[in-house]
Amino acid sequence: MNRKVAIIGGGIGGLATACLLAKKGFAVQLFEKNAQLGGVCNSFEAEGFTFDMGPSWYLMPDVFENFFKLLGENVADHLDLIKLSPSYRIFFKDTGQHYDFYSDLSRDLNTIEILEPGGAAKLQEYLKLSEMQYKIALQSFMYKNYDTVFDFLNKQVATEGRRLKVFSKMNTYVEKFFKTDEVQKIMEYQLVFLGSSPYNTPALYNIMSHIDFNMGVYYPRGGVYQIVRALHNIGEKLGVEYFTDAPIDRILTGSKRRVRGVRLQSGEEFSADLVVSNANIQHTETKMLSRPHRSFSDRYWKTRTLAPSAFILYLGLKDKVPGIAHHNLIFSKDWRSNFAEIFDDPQWPTDPSLYICAPSVTDESAAPPGQENLFVLVPTAPGLKATEKQLAKYADKILTTIEREIHIPNLRERICYQRIFWGKDFTERYNNYRGSALGLAHTISQTALLRPNNKSKRLKNLFYVGANTNPGIGMPICLISAELAYKRIVGDKSASHLEVL
Ligand SMILES: Cc1cc2nc3c(=O)[nH]c(=O)nc-3n(C[C@H](O)[C@H](O)[C@H](O)COP(=O)(O)OP(=O)(O)OC[C@H]3O[C@@H](n4cnc5c(N)ncnc54)[C@H](O)[C@@H]3O)c2cc1C
């Protein structure tokens, strides 16, 4: 008999783990609370527009390729990837200036040199180190499960880490290379993808610049949700059984510190030889397990640094708007106080940084002919409160900023569809702790060995996968997380990406 696995949650990590285990011969059943698979990587259709609800940057194509290959599949057979050009456009607030970046050094070095004389040479030096660290990260510690400090601090990490000062804070690391506010921001903005701030994140995440400047930004035609469709199709081929609208209420425990299955909110029970939870770990622990079976105390969760939540506007516009690229970033003037309003002194950002995605610039299927699909995201503190009226007022403030900074006259009159999605929705829809969009931030004390392990401390056959365990936040990172959960389950202790299952 094949060993039976119950996977709780159909986010990227859950879907990917289902594929790996099914390919290895496990009998896999996956239970998703919502009607549609994908977790925060979701999509919906309204009035002819197709909105990706969460992720929009397809980064680290090498990790996607590795993962698909492991399943005996090719990315190109599932996703029609477009390399974006420009990769993104940056607007510096109140300056009227914007700059395009292409993930092509023959163009980007000139732009950096304009922003900071001497910056081009510095960027080359910075990226050389960033690339080297990316390679070390992938070869030595991203694909490795940690149990003790010695699993993490091998000789190379210890010596190189000290030499490169990758455990110092990101902002101090960046300041050593670049002097202008603008270029520092360009080296640091990617941290928001990791749910972190340059003032609380280890400098080892400067690898994001290699990913950004050297590897490029891609978009799967038809939308990012195509990734979920691909994982679902592969899983179906491998025999995974999917249950949607199937919220799990309880992880069932038996004797000898073992789990024996799951119970749905409907009361129906499913037996399993092992359980992998892709649902938010805080939710899994506090709602599905009794106290003696939890790995973490209430105090542990209360003292965690959460990644930002997000105030999102899904907008359908009646016509095309000039002056926007596929990805657009508007940087707040005072970076430090903007991050402080997210991490230290939670409040609705007064001078927010904004991200605007316009997939219809690249992909006709995202909007009806001649119209524009906009996804506007404001990173906010987790746990904020607001009434409907306050949310509408905040939306208005954001739209005014976009009108002014990107020069889109009458943006508000052009809107034919609008939906707001924010912290409360992240909790209600996905059971995310305190409405964080992303999970646990990548602070020094929540990285690697110090991030929740993917194996329960109390129950021998309960595992975790997804953004809240290692390596952390991001779609490709959750694919790695699935490989780590797989390794944990089959007892593989290797440090690098698997070539075969
Ligand atoms: C707005 C936004 C923008 C982002 N942008 C990017 C980007 O551009 N590029 C990128 O790579 N990454 C991006 N990310 C991050 C990336 O999307 C996430 O890190 C990743 O998708 C999280 O996957 P996960 O495996 O942790 O699962 P999640 O997406 O967290 O899914 C967990 C699943 O568990 C389900 N669940 C919860 N409770 C239960 C229960 N009781 N029973 C059954 N099921 C349950 C939930 O409904 C959910 O489907 C973004 C995220 C957000 C929110």
PDBQT file of the ligand as one rigid body, heavy atoms in Angstrom, charges set to zero:
ROOT
HETATM    1  C1  LIG A 601      -0.016  40.650  -2.803  1.00  0.00    +0.000 C 
HETATM    2  C2  LIG A 601       1.128  39.702  -2.955  1.00  0.00    +0.000 A 
HETATM    3  C3  LIG A 601       2.091  39.929  -3.914  1.00  0.00    +0.000 A 
HETATM    4  C4  LIG A 601       3.144  39.030  -4.059  1.00  0.00    +0.000 A 
HETATM    5  N1  LIG A 601       4.044  39.234  -5.069  1.00  0.00    +0.000 NA
HETATM    6  C5  LIG A 601       4.930  38.251  -5.360  1.00  0.00    +0.000 A 
HETATM    7  C6  LIG A 601       5.655  38.292  -6.589  1.00  0.00    +0.000 A 
HETATM    8  O1  LIG A 601       5.481  39.214  -7.371  1.00  0.00    +0.000 OA
HETATM    9  N2  LIG A 601       6.513  37.261  -6.855  1.00  0.00    +0.000 N 
HETATM   10  C7  LIG A 601       6.675  36.202  -6.006  1.00  0.00    +0.000 A 
HETATM   11  O2  LIG A 601       7.442  35.278  -6.315  1.00  0.00    +0.000 OA
HETATM   12  N3  LIG A 601       5.982  36.143  -4.840  1.00  0.00    +0.000 NA
HETATM   13  C8  LIG A 601       5.107  37.115  -4.513  1.00  0.00    +0.000 A 
HETATM   14  N4  LIG A 601       4.340  37.045  -3.392  1.00  0.00    +0.000 N 
HETATM   15  C9  LIG A 601       4.624  35.989  -2.420  1.00  0.00    +0.000 C 
HETATM   16  C10 LIG A 601       4.113  34.628  -2.840  1.00  0.00    +0.000 C 
HETATM   17  O3  LIG A 601       2.913  34.780  -3.559  1.00  0.00    +0.000 OA
HETATM   18  C11 LIG A 601       3.860  33.793  -1.607  1.00  0.00    +0.000 C 
HETATM   19  O4  LIG A 601       5.027  33.744  -0.802  1.00  0.00    +0.000 OA
HETATM   20  C12 LIG A 601       3.464  32.355  -1.949  1.00  0.00    +0.000 C 
HETATM   21  O5  LIG A 601       2.541  32.297  -3.008  1.00  0.00    +0.000 OA
HETATM   22  C13 LIG A 601       2.899  31.723  -0.686  1.00  0.00    +0.000 C 
HETATM   23  O6  LIG A 601       2.627  30.368  -0.908  1.00  0.00    +0.000 OA
HETATM   24  P1  LIG A 601       2.386  29.369   0.285  1.00  0.00    +0.000 P 
HETATM   25  O7  LIG A 601       2.803  28.015  -0.186  1.00  0.00    +0.000 OA
HETATM   26  O8  LIG A 601       3.003  29.862   1.544  1.00  0.00    +0.000 OA
HETATM   27  O9  LIG A 601       0.814  29.285   0.439  1.00  0.00    +0.000 OA
HETATM   28  P2  LIG A 601      -0.362  30.343   0.646  1.00  0.00    +0.000 P 
HETATM   29  O10 LIG A 601      -0.517  31.124  -0.580  1.00  0.00    +0.000 OA
HETATM   30  O11 LIG A 601      -0.231  31.043   1.934  1.00  0.00    +0.000 OA
HETATM   31  O12 LIG A 601      -1.573  29.336   0.718  1.00  0.00    +0.000 OA
HETATM   32  C14 LIG A 601      -1.972  28.651   1.877  1.00  0.00    +0.000 C 
HETATM   33  C15 LIG A 601      -3.285  27.987   1.561  1.00  0.00    +0.000 C 
HETATM   34  O13 LIG A 601      -3.787  27.335   2.739  1.00  0.00    +0.000 OA
HETATM   35  C16 LIG A 601      -5.200  27.481   2.737  1.00  0.00    +0.000 C 
HETATM   36  N5  LIG A 601      -5.729  27.253   4.069  1.00  0.00    +0.000 N 
HETATM   37  C17 LIG A 601      -5.639  28.067   5.158  1.00  0.00    +0.000 A 
HETATM   38  N6  LIG A 601      -6.293  27.513   6.191  1.00  0.00    +0.000 NA
HETATM   39  C18 LIG A 601      -6.798  26.342   5.765  1.00  0.00    +0.000 A 
HETATM   40  C19 LIG A 601      -7.584  25.327   6.375  1.00  0.00    +0.000 A 
HETATM   41  N7  LIG A 601      -7.989  25.413   7.653  1.00  0.00    +0.000 N 
HETATM   42  N8  LIG A 601      -7.942  24.246   5.626  1.00  0.00    +0.000 NA
HETATM   43  C20 LIG A 601      -7.556  24.137   4.329  1.00  0.00    +0.000 A 
HETATM   44  N9  LIG A 601      -6.831  25.081   3.698  1.00  0.00    +0.000 NA
HETATM   45  C21 LIG A 601      -6.441  26.163   4.416  1.00  0.00    +0.000 A 
HETATM   46  C22 LIG A 601      -5.393  28.904   2.255  1.00  0.00    +0.000 C 
HETATM   47  O14 LIG A 601      -6.716  29.134   1.831  1.00  0.00    +0.000 OA
HETATM   48  C23 LIG A 601      -4.372  28.979   1.142  1.00  0.00    +0.000 C 
HETATM   49  O15 LIG A 601      -4.926  28.557  -0.095  1.00  0.00    +0.000 OA
HETATM   50  C24 LIG A 601       3.271  37.906  -3.207  1.00  0.00    +0.000 A 
HETATM   51  C25 LIG A 601       2.291  37.684  -2.238  1.00  0.00    +0.000 A 
HETATM   52  C26 LIG A 601       1.232  38.560  -2.114  1.00  0.00    +0.000 A 
HETATM   53  C27 LIG A 601       0.176  38.298  -1.080  1.00  0.00    +0.000 C 
ENDROOT
TORSDOF 0
